[in-house]
Amino acid sequence: MSSIALVRRPGPRLPEGLVEHIEPVPVDLERAIAQWEAYVGVLNDHGWTTIEVQPADDCPDAVFIEDSVVMYANVSVSSRPGALSRRPEPAGTRSVVEDLGCSLNEIREPGTLDGGDVLKVGSTVYVGRGGRTNAEGVRQLRAILSPLGAQVVAVPVTKVLHLKTAVTALPDGTVIGYPDFVDDPSIYPRFLPVPEPHGTAVVCLGGASLLMSASAPATAALLSDLGYDVITVDISEFEKLEGCVTCLSVRVRGLD
């Protein structure tokens, strides 16, 4: 079974990226590129084939490629970003998933949906209804995925940029999140609070291996104590733009 990760190199305008829920601070582009290369290196080291999507240098936030497409098995849903400045970003990703042989779908006007608002836990697809994803975007995603057996569950997102800023899921389906970021933890059948804001996001690399930010050592220790193999990366420059480890890639599984 293939494990492919789509990535997009940081562009020259990265320091101009959008910030909505935290205080803006300067971004070091050179350091960000080095951090991105280290992140991609971890994916490669753990058996992922990385495909670099065509740059979108006029879009400061294009490195956060997860927002441009939602994958459900071999079905792709090209997003329609909630921020106008990000609307050109999905075109490059759409071209790549088409080349991979994925079924193509897209969110259409007046719907908006960012991939960072979509959390898949088995056949349940949680969709954050917040500033970047509107009700019509949720409706369209439900219409596309429900015939495939997915249960699309809309959840409120009022405290952070995207749903996956607040919560992600461990390989066993447990949802982890920082309580101050989560509107309603009771939505999730199994919810584990983590002690740090940057501890909310994990990328499941395969088996018991997790990738997460080096900015959350207490959370890394917690997950290690639960039996996971935790690999940390420094993504501090992207965290200045409300990014996290999930934002920087689109994981595509099972295309064989």
N, C-alpha and C positions, 0 to 999 in steps of 0.2 A: 504494500500500500504506500503510495507516494506521500511525502510530506514536503510541501512547497510553501515558501514564505515570500510574499511580494513585499518589496521595500522600495523606498524612493529616497535618494540622496538629498540631504539638506541643500536648499538653494541659497543664493546670495542674499535674498531678502528675509531670511529666517528671523533676524532680530526685529523685524516689523510685524511679527505674528500677533494675532489677536489675543488679548487677555481681558477676561470679564469678571472673574471672581477672586483674583488675588492682585496685590500691588505690583505694577510693572517694575521690572528691574532690567538692567542691560544684559543682553545675551552675547556671549563670546562665540562668534561663528566658527572660528578655528577649533576651539575646544569642542563645540557641538559636533563638528564633522568627525573628530577623533572618537568621541563617545559613540556616535552612530556606527562607525566602522567596528568598534569593539562589540557593540550589540549584535551586528550582523555576524561577526566572528563567532559569537556564542551560538547563534542559530546553526551556523555551518558545522561547528564542532559537535553538535548534538543531532546530526543527521538530517538537517533541513537543507533542501536545495533552495537557495535564494535567487529570486529573479528581480532584477532592478528595473522598475518601471520608468518609462521616459520622464525626464525631469519636467517640472512645471515651475520654472524659475520666476515667473511673474506672480506666483501665488506663495506668499510667505509661509503658509501653514501646510504646504503640500507634503512635507516629510511625514505628517501624521496621516499616513496612507490608509489606516483602518477606517477613517471616516468616508472613504470614497466608494466602498463596496461592502455588501453583506454576502457572505457565503453560507449556504446550507447544503451540505454534501456537494454535488456537482452543479448546483443551481446558484447563479449569481444575481444579485439585485444591485444595480448601479444606483448610488445614492443621488439625492438632490440636496446639497448642503444648505443648512439653514442660514449661513452667512453668505452674503452676495459675493464677497471677495473669493470664496472658495468654490463657486459654481463651475469653473473650468477644470477642477482637479479630477473628477471621475473619468474623463475621456481616456486618459492614458491607462488607467486601471482596466477599464472596460475592454480596451484593445487586447490587453494581455490575457484576461480570463477567456476572451473569445478564442484566442490562439490555443489556450489550454483545452478547448473543447467543452467549456461549461455552457449550460443553458443561460441565455441572457434575458434579464428582466430589468426594469428601471422604475424608479419613483418619478412620477410626472407632476407637473404644475396642476393644482396649487399645493401639492404635498411637499413637505421637506422632511428629510431624514438624514442623520449623520450615523455612520457605522459605529462610532463610539457609544451610541445610545442602545446598542443591541448586544445582549448577553445571552448566549446559548448554553443551556444546561440540559443535556440529553435532547429530548424532543420539545422541551419548553423553550420558547424564545421570549425573553423579557425585553421590552422596548421602553426606553425612558421617554416620557412625555415632558419635555422641558423647553428650554430656549431655542434649541437647534432642531428639534423634531416636533412637528405639529400633529394634530389629530388625524389629518388626511394622510400624512405619511404613514402613521401607524395603520390606518385602515387599508392602505394599498399594500403594505408589507403583509398584513394578515391575509389579504386576498391571494397573494402570491404563494405564501408558505403553507397556509392551512390545507390545501389539497395534497400537500406532500406529507401530511401527518403531523405537522408542527402545531403546537398550541401557543399562540401569540398572546402574551400577557402585557398589557400596558401598565407602567408604574410611574408615579410622579417623580420628577426630578426638579427640585427648586433650589437646592443648596450648592450645587456644583455644576460644572459645564456639561458633562455627559454622565450617563448612567454608569459607565465603566470607570469614571473618576471615583465613584462612590463604592462600587462593588464589582468583584469578579468571582470566578468559581474555581474551586480545587478539583482535581481529577475525579474525586468521589461524589461531586455534585454539591458539596457544601459551599454556600455563598459566603464570602468574606467581605467585610466592609468596615470602614471607620464610622462609628455611630453618629458623630456630628454631621456626617455627609449624607446619611440615609434617611429619606423621608419616612419610610414605614418598613422596618425590618421584618415585621410579621408576614409580609407578602411571601417571603422565602421559606420553604419547608424546613431547611436547616441553615441557620445563620450563625456565623462565628465572628464576633467583633475582634478587630485588630487594634493595637495600641497606638499606631502612628498614621498620619494622613497619607504618607507615601507608601504605606503597606497594603493599600486596598487592591493593587493591581498585580496579578501574576499571569505569566504566559506558561501554559502547560506544554513542556517540551517533549513529553513522551514518558510513559511509565510513571515513576514517582518524582521526576525532575521538574523543578519550577524555576522560572526566570523572574526576578523581581529587582526593584530598585535598591541600590546600596544606601539610599537615604532612610531606610526603615530597618535598622539592625535588630530591634526588639521583635518586630514581626517576623523577620527571617529566623530568629531563634525560636519563636513560637512554632513556626511551621516545621522547622527542623526537628523539634521535640515531638511533633506529630508523625515523624517518620519520613518526611520528604527530603529530597536532595535539592537544596536551595542554592542557586547560582545567582549572584548579584552583579549588577552593572551600574556604573555611574552614569546617570542620565540627567544630571542636575541642570544642564542648560535647557533641556526640553521641559523639565518641571517648572522652569521660570515662565513657560508658555502654557501651563496647565496640561502638559503632556505626561504620559506614563508609558510603561513598557508595552502595553497592548497597542497603543496608538501607532507605534513605529513599524508595524508589519501587519499583513493580512495572511493568516494561516489557512492554507488550503489542504485538505486531507482527502484521501480516498478517491483519487481520480483514475487509478489503474483499472 
